[in-house]
């Protein structure tokens, strides 16, 4: 995953921080915080991950 704000690339499962910790929707909005700058990035859907993989082949 790449941060839209600072451009840092990180693995969302290992380095990503769940977004909206103080929000009532905590953990259900699909946002992940960048470990470098703290910007909340929207997690891409599995369809877009599949499409991106197909495009690179």
Residue pairs with C-beta under 8 A, 6 or more apart in sequence:
1 9
1 10
1 11
1 12
1 16
1 32
1 41
1 43
1 44
2 8
2 9
2 10
2 41
3 9
3 10
3 34
3 36
3 37
3 39
3 41
4 39
4 41
5 34
5 37
5 39
5 41
6 34
6 36
6 37
6 39
8 34
8 35
8 36
8 37
10 16
10 34
10 35
10 36
12 32
12 43
15 35
16 32
16 33
16 34
16 35
17 32
17 33
17 35
18 26
18 27
18 31
18 32
18 33
19 29
19 31
19 32
19 33
19 40
20 26
20 27
20 29
20 31
20 40
23 29
30 42
30 43
31 40
31 41
31 42
31 43
32 40
32 41
32 43
33 39
33 40
33 41
34 40
34 41
44 52
